[in-house]
């Protein structure tokens, strides 16, 4: 995952993303090159981290959180 290091995106993505500065085009290019030049072991580690992190963002969890806020 390539993501901008702005707003709440780092808060949501945590350590499961490679970040770039959205205000500097070369920053995106550098992040993309970093991914493309990584060895297979590093790519697999990023993939695993992303998959693990994504498990916390489910529709069921979002629904439970919404219901909790509505019950207050």
Protein Blocks (a to p, Z undefined) as FASTA:
>chain_A
ZZddehjllmmnmmmbccddfkbmklmmmmmmmmmmpcfklmmmmmmmmmmmmmmmcfkl
mmmmmmmmmmZZ
